[in-house]
Structure formats: structure tokens, C-alpha cells
Amino acid sequence: MKRFFIVFAVSILFFSCQKKEEKKVEIKKDSTSCSSKPSKGKEFEMYEMSEMAALMEQMYVENVRLKDRIKNGEEVGKFPDYFLKIYTSKFTDESDNDAFFKQNAKLYIKAQQVIYSDEKDVIKHFNDGVDACIKCHESKCGGPIPKIKKLYIEE
């Protein structure tokens, strides 16, 4: 039994002291796809939201808060007057401020005002406001539609 233990101990030492070969992996950089320095003539530009994009973000946040108040049975409060800036805010691309947008902006503002003026069926009115937002975005800028749909209140 003593011999077995000695042979076992020596075997462990022998195998643990062997040098293991390590495989080296070379990573080649493709100089055309990434660079640590910007190309000459191309400067990094920080994206700056247009007035309209910033307003829409504010309106979204306000509607998230309104949704929470409605779901908690609280008073909806007063219509946020800054929503009316939808008629005067500057766009990223001014050609988007066309007759279609102006008509949908009016429909959106009316839908929002109904929420604050008729609390009897506030969930329906709120969801109608979300619908108005989505209808415009379906034709203009569809990117935020999934985010907007999260505003719906299930009855």
C-alpha cells in the first residue's frame, strides 16, 4: 500500500510539472475596416437632436408619466402647453414639415387635449392619442413605432 501511494505521488508530480504547449492565435487587423485615427478630412461629428426630435422625446416621457397616473387612478392633470410647440419646432429635415405632418399634428394635439378634458373614458382617449402618434409615424418616421406602442394601456 505504501508503494502504491509513492507511485501515485510521483505520477502526480511528474504530470503536473510537464510543460504544456500553448497555441498562439494571431489576430490580423484589417486596416480598411477599423482605424484608431480618423481619416483626413473626416471629423467625428456629435449627433444633435433637432427641436422636433427633442420635443417628441419630451412628449413621450410626459405620456409615460400620464400612463402611470391613469393606471394608478390619479388625476390626469392639466394639458402640457409645451405640446403646442409641435407647430413651430425645427425639424432635422425641414421638408418633413409638410401638409401631411401639419394635419397629423393637429389631430394629435386634439387627441391629447381630449385626454385632459374628458376623464370619464380616459383610457380610451389616451389610447386614441397613441393611435394618432402611430398613424403619423407610419408615414413619416417609423423608427419609434415599437417604443410608442408600449404606451398603450390595456383595458
C-alpha positions as a printed Julia matrix, in Angstrom:
155×3 Matrix{Float64}:
   0.0    0.0     0.0
   2.94   2.28    0.79
   4.45   1.6    -2.64
   1.14   2.43   -4.32
   1.0    5.77   -2.52
   4.59   6.64   -3.5
   3.99   5.7    -7.16
   0.79   7.73   -7.15
   2.51  10.8    -5.63
   5.42  10.62   -8.08
   2.99  10.28  -11.0
   1.13  13.38   -9.94
   4.36  15.37   -9.63
   5.6   14.1   -12.99
   2.43  15.02  -14.88
   1.92  18.37  -13.16
   5.46  19.52  -13.92
   5.26  18.88  -17.67
   5.39  21.99  -19.83
   2.2   22.44  -21.77
   2.29  23.82  -25.26
   0.18  26.88  -25.75
  -1.41  27.63  -29.05
  -0.92  31.18  -30.13
  -3.67  32.79  -32.09
  -2.73  35.63  -34.35
  -5.28  38.32  -34.85
  -4.83  40.27  -38.02
  -6.28  43.7   -38.26
  -7.92  44.74  -41.47
  -6.64  48.25  -41.86
  -9.54  49.21  -44.07
 -12.29  48.36  -41.58
 -11.05  49.94  -38.36
  -8.64  52.64  -37.54
  -7.65  54.36  -34.35
  -7.33  57.67  -36.16
 -10.0   59.35  -38.22
  -9.28  59.68  -41.92
  -8.04  63.01  -43.15
 -10.92  65.29  -43.89
 -13.39  63.24  -41.83
 -14.01  64.63  -38.39
 -16.15  62.94  -35.75
 -19.46  64.75  -35.54
 -21.68  64.58  -32.48
 -25.35  63.99  -33.31
 -27.52  66.82  -32.12
 -31.29  66.38  -31.92
 -33.48  68.77  -33.79
 -36.03  70.78  -31.84
 -38.77  68.48  -33.13
 -36.94  65.29  -32.13
 -36.29  66.71  -28.65
 -39.94  67.78  -28.35
 -41.14  64.32  -29.36
 -38.87  62.76  -26.72
 -40.36  65.13  -24.12
 -43.89  64.28  -25.23
 -43.09  60.58  -24.98
 -41.79  60.97  -21.41
 -44.86  63.03  -20.48
 -47.1   60.29  -21.89
 -45.26  57.62  -19.89
 -45.95  59.66  -16.75
 -49.57  60.19  -17.8
 -49.99  56.46  -18.42
 -48.75  55.76  -14.88
 -51.16  58.33  -13.39
 -54.06  56.82  -15.32
 -53.16  53.26  -14.3
 -52.87  54.35  -10.65
 -56.27  56.05  -10.74
 -54.78  59.5   -10.2
 -55.96  62.75  -11.79
 -54.52  63.33  -15.23
 -53.76  66.96  -14.5
 -53.51  69.81  -16.99
 -52.66  69.62  -20.7
 -48.94  70.4   -21.12
 -48.87  73.61  -23.15
 -45.39  72.86  -24.47
 -47.0   70.18  -26.68
 -48.14  73.11  -28.87
 -44.51  73.63  -29.91
 -45.22  70.81  -32.37
 -46.37  73.56  -34.76
 -43.19  75.65  -34.53
 -40.27  73.34  -33.7
 -37.5   72.96  -36.27
 -37.06  69.59  -38.0
 -33.85  67.81  -38.86
 -35.08  67.88  -42.45
 -37.45  70.82  -42.96
 -39.08  69.04  -45.93
 -40.75  66.75  -43.35
 -42.77  69.73  -42.13
 -45.29  69.31  -44.94
 -49.09  69.4   -45.14
 -49.34  65.75  -44.05
 -47.37  66.42  -40.88
 -49.29  69.61  -40.1
 -52.64  67.81  -40.43
 -51.47  64.91  -38.25
 -50.02  67.31  -35.68
 -53.46  68.93  -35.34
 -55.11  65.51  -34.91
 -52.5   64.53  -32.31
 -52.96  67.72  -30.3
 -56.77  67.33  -30.38
 -56.45  63.73  -29.19
 -54.13  64.8   -26.37
 -56.43  67.64  -25.28
 -59.4   65.25  -25.05
 -57.47  63.14  -22.52
 -57.24  66.14  -20.19
 -60.76  67.45  -20.78
 -62.8   64.22  -20.5
 -61.63  61.88  -17.76
 -64.71  59.65  -17.99
 -63.18  57.37  -20.61
 -59.57  58.4   -20.1
 -58.03  55.04  -21.11
 -59.79  55.12  -24.49
 -58.8   58.75  -25.01
 -55.21  58.01  -24.05
 -55.02  55.07  -26.47
 -56.57  57.27  -29.2
 -53.7   59.7   -28.61
 -51.21  56.86  -29.05
 -53.03  55.87  -32.27
 -52.7   59.43  -33.59
 -48.98  59.35  -32.92
 -48.53  56.0   -34.65
 -50.59  56.98  -37.72
 -48.24  59.85  -38.44
 -45.11  57.81  -37.76
 -46.29  55.07  -40.11
 -45.87  57.52  -42.99
 -43.05  59.76  -41.78
 -40.53  58.14  -39.45
 -41.33  54.58  -38.46
 -38.35  54.03  -36.18
 -40.04  54.89  -32.87
 -43.26  52.93  -33.53
 -42.3   49.92  -31.32
 -41.47  52.34  -28.49
 -44.71  54.28  -28.98
 -46.78  51.06  -28.94
 -45.54  50.4   -25.39
 -47.61  53.4   -24.31
 -50.92  51.62  -24.9
 -52.96  50.9   -21.79
 -54.7   47.55  -21.88
 -58.31  47.82  -20.74
